[in-house]
Amino acid sequence: MIYAETVLEPAYPIRTERLLLRPFTPDDLDALHTIQSLPEVARYLYWGPRDREQTREALHAKTTQTALRDEGQALSLAVEIAATGELIGDALLFWHSRTHRSGEIGYVFHPGHHGRGYATETGHALLRLGFDGLDLHRVTGRLDARNTASARVLERLGMRREAHLVENEWVKDEWTDEVVYAILQREWRMRHGGRDGER
């Protein structure tokens, strides 16, 4: 059972094997702009390549998203390589519903760091926050159906493909398909040796 006072205020930084997940700060502007200005990064996202001012506005919003106190809020985290301090991407945990105990994960990485397992490592941390930190029942991942690399990440996380929505959104002057993946808390815990069952 989830209680009205349930919140998620992580102790930062969140450490994984090779990464640190932490709140964004204004000092991240240059590194974030390097990522968000790239056409290949924005290809399957709702927004296009951002100029510096657009990145600054996005960063300002991210700096305020450091805890989840109620449904409808997002936790936005900078992802950096622990050994070097290099910011390589950002991660998101969105709390959809308190009643239904549902959430969603997302991630964006600099293409120079693709293929190294960083997105999967980040996804594990996000799911752990959602299931163990917020006691979610179900977490989804949504993506453009053409984004096969991101789909492979969700599959490596143990998420199942539940829907392929054909031409359901008008994005950047074209109809796009959306694919939805999901995993339940009990499935996550069975895969990772967590607590038995759900509270």
C-alpha positions in Angstrom: 0.0 0.0 0.0 1.2 3.5 -0.8 0.7 6.2 1.8 -0.1 9.9 1.2 3.2 11.0 2.6 5.3 8.9 0.2 8.0 11.0 -1.4 11.3 10.4 -3.1 14.2 12.6 -2.1 17.3 10.7 -3.1 20.6 11.0 -1.4 22.9 12.4 -4.0 25.0 11.5 -5.9 23.4 8.2 -6.9 26.3 5.9 -7.7 26.2 3.0 -10.2 29.2 0.9 -11.3 30.6 3.6 -13.6 28.3 6.6 -13.3 27.1 9.3 -11.0 23.5 10.6 -11.2 23.0 14.0 -9.6 20.9 17.1 -9.8 21.6 19.5 -12.6 23.3 22.9 -11.8 23.6 26.1 -13.8 27.3 25.1 -14.4 26.1 22.2 -16.6 25.0 24.6 -19.4 28.0 24.1 -21.7 27.9 20.3 -21.4 24.2 20.0 -21.8 24.1 22.3 -24.8 26.8 20.2 -26.5 24.3 17.3 -26.2 21.0 19.1 -26.9 22.3 21.0 -29.9 22.9 17.8 -31.9 20.4 16.9 -34.6 21.0 13.1 -34.0 20.1 13.6 -30.3 16.8 15.3 -31.0 15.9 13.1 -33.9 13.3 11.0 -32.0 12.4 13.5 -29.4 9.5 16.1 -29.3 11.9 19.0 -29.6 14.5 19.8 -32.3 18.2 20.8 -31.8 18.3 23.5 -29.2 20.2 26.8 -29.3 22.0 28.0 -26.2 19.1 30.0 -24.9 16.7 27.1 -25.3 19.2 24.8 -23.5 19.4 27.4 -20.7 15.6 27.4 -20.3 15.6 23.5 -20.3 18.4 23.5 -17.8 16.6 25.9 -15.5 13.6 23.5 -15.4 15.9 20.6 -14.7 17.6 22.2 -11.7 14.2 22.4 -10.0 13.4 18.7 -10.5 15.4 17.1 -7.6 12.7 15.3 -5.7 9.3 13.6 -6.2 6.7 14.8 -3.7 3.5 14.2 -5.7 2.2 12.7 -8.9 2.7 14.7 -12.0 6.3 15.6 -11.1 9.5 14.5 -12.7 13.0 13.8 -11.3 15.6 15.1 -13.7 19.2 13.9 -13.2 22.5 14.7 -14.8 24.5 11.6 -15.7 28.3 11.8 -15.5 31.1 9.4 -15.7 32.3 8.8 -12.2 36.0 8.5 -13.1 36.2 11.8 -15.1 33.2 14.0 -14.1 32.2 14.3 -17.7 28.5 14.9 -18.2 27.3 12.5 -20.9 23.5 12.6 -20.6 20.4 13.1 -18.6 17.8 10.8 -17.0 14.2 11.2 -16.1 11.8 9.5 -13.7 8.3 10.7 -14.0 5.6 10.0 -11.4 2.3 9.5 -13.3 -0.1 8.4 -10.7 -0.2 8.0 -6.9 -3.4 5.9 -7.0 -2.1 3.6 -9.7 1.5 3.7 -8.5 2.7 4.3 -12.0 5.8 6.0 -13.4 7.9 6.4 -16.5 11.6 6.5 -17.3 13.5 8.3 -20.0 17.1 9.1 -20.9 19.2 11.0 -23.5 22.9 10.5 -24.1 25.6 12.1 -26.2 26.0 9.9 -29.3 29.8 9.7 -28.6 29.0 7.5 -25.6 26.5 5.2 -27.2 27.2 1.5 -27.3 28.9 1.3 -23.9 26.0 0.3 -21.7 25.6 3.6 -20.0 21.9 3.9 -20.9 21.2 0.4 -19.5 23.2 1.2 -16.3 21.2 4.5 -15.9 17.9 2.7 -16.6 18.7 0.2 -13.8 19.2 3.1 -11.4 16.0 4.8 -12.5 13.9 1.6 -12.0 15.5 1.0 -8.6 14.4 4.6 -7.6 10.9 4.0 -8.9 10.3 0.6 -7.4 12.3 0.7 -4.2 12.4 4.5 -3.5 8.8 5.4 -4.6 7.2 2.0 -4.3 5.7 2.1 -7.8 3.8 -0.8 -9.1 4.5 -0.3 -12.8 7.0 1.7 -14.8 6.8 2.3 -18.5 9.1 3.6 -21.2 7.7 5.3 -24.4 9.7 5.9 -27.6 9.4 6.6 -31.3 9.1 3.3 -33.0 12.1 4.0 -35.2 14.4 4.4 -32.2 15.5 0.8 -32.2 18.6 1.5 -30.1 16.5 2.8 -27.2 14.1 -0.1 -27.5 17.1 -2.5 -27.1 18.0 -0.7 -23.8 14.5 -1.2 -22.4 14.5 -4.8 -23.4 17.9 -5.3 -21.6 16.2 -3.8 -18.6 13.6 -6.6 -18.7 10.8 -4.4 -19.9 8.3 -6.0 -22.2 6.9 -4.4 -25.4 3.2 -3.9 -24.7 2.0 -1.7 -27.5 2.8 -0.3 -30.9 0.6 2.7 -31.6 0.4 3.5 -35.3 0.6 7.1 -36.3 -0.7 8.3 -33.0 1.2 11.6 -32.7 2.0 14.5 -35.1 5.6 15.3 -34.4 7.8 17.6 -36.4 5.5 17.8 -39.3 4.9 14.0 -39.7 2.8 11.3 -38.2 4.9 9.1 -35.9 4.4 5.6 -34.3 5.0 5.1 -30.6 6.1 2.0 -28.9 5.4 1.3 -25.2 7.4 -0.9 -22.9 6.6 -1.7 -19.2 7.7 -3.7 -16.2 6.0 -4.4 -12.9 7.6 -4.1 -9.4 7.4 -7.8 -8.7 9.0 -8.6 -12.0 11.8 -6.2 -11.3 12.4 -7.7 -7.9 12.4 -11.3 -9.2 15.1 -10.3 -11.7 17.2 -8.5 -9.1 16.7 -10.5 -5.9 14.8 -7.8 -4.1 12.1 -8.0 -1.5 9.5 -10.8 -2.1 6.2 -9.6 -3.3 4.9 -6.1 -2.9 3.9 -4.1 0.1 
